[in-house]
Amino acid sequence: MAERPPLRLAVVGMSVRATCGVRDHAGLLADALTHENVAPSLHWLQRGETSLPAARSEIRAWTRQLALELDGSPPDAVLLHYSVFSYSHRGLPLFVHPTLAALHSSRIPLVAMMHELAYPWMYAGWRGNLWALTQRALLIDVMRASGAAIVTADSRARWLASRPWLPKRPVLVAPVFSNLPPPEAAPPRDRPGQVIGLFGYSYQGAAVSLVLDALRLLHDRGGDVQLRLLGAPGRSSSTGEAWLTAARARELAPALSFSEALPAQALSNALAACDVLLFPDAAGPSSRKGTLAASLASGRPVVALDGRNRWEKLIEAEAASVVKPAPRALADAIDALLADEDRRETLGARGRSFTEREMGVARSAEAVTTLLDDLLGRHRA
């Protein structure tokens, strides 16, 4: 029997920043799909305009070119990477319709990779509620245009299924994988003491005060402990200044350092050079966080705060130390790991094994190909 020709897949998305985890995710997933008899082509817009008229013009030119490319050489299917703020202007999803119109000019079967669905209600005053309303309204159109969808957490799948106002589509769950390569040899340290690393310190949900209060407790106990904030946006950013201001208020400024933005391999090495890594998202450790995947994949022990979005499978596997969101509980968990090298190595190994098993790129590629086979089968029928 002749081998089936590769499935031609157009991978579509856009970014608003030069550093974009969704774009990195799309590129790595596309590479993985080449091993599944898929031939992906990337159609990605790096947005550069900030004013509304200029942004409209930029999007219009890109969607016209996208439609020409898809009409001129139609793929078998489209994989749309959807993170709602990338298709928005100041939080309003103005560029969802133009993108969907370009994709459906030839009615090509569409699978949506849903990274961020819609802003939560009652989170940031009237502005946040306006984002929540408009983004939910446009989500109806995204789901209507899609033949199937992939989300990164079980809670997201349950949310989509429970909304009566959304079109029902087949939905699979594929946890976010790390965008970083495996670590090489750890670089030499530039200061003495033990190092606590934190990757993802710019998240809105990062518990800055709680982390620094725990660090203060560790220093009061006599620990020579440094907190290193890893990756972008760096010391000179508004986020970096907020961390520094809070550290100075606790007389901890000398114990705080920044790696600044690093290439992927250097960032991976920096994670592996830490004694302990923190995941301080107040919502809990979630399967939809790439920074958690990267921290676990580094092989270093991870301490995370418990929260409403905690991933039960991770807790059951004991892949990380998940603690009550309180300074003393966090300090105690860090202290116990810093005092016991064997315990650190054991927890780090469990975390790395967990990511390989549950958060690998192969799992996402399998979800995509499963939905594509089903969708294209129905499309041909």
Beta strands, then each sheet from edge to edge (+ up, - down):
strand 1: 7-15
strand 2: 38-46
strand 3: 77-83
strand 4: 110-116
strand 5: 148-151
strand 6: 171-173
strand 7: 194-199
strand 8: 225-230
strand 9: 256-260
strand 10: 276-279
strand 11: 302-305
strand 12: 321-323
sheet 1: 2+ 1+ 3+ 4+ 5+ 6+
sheet 2: 9+ 8+ 7+ 10+ 11+ 12+
end
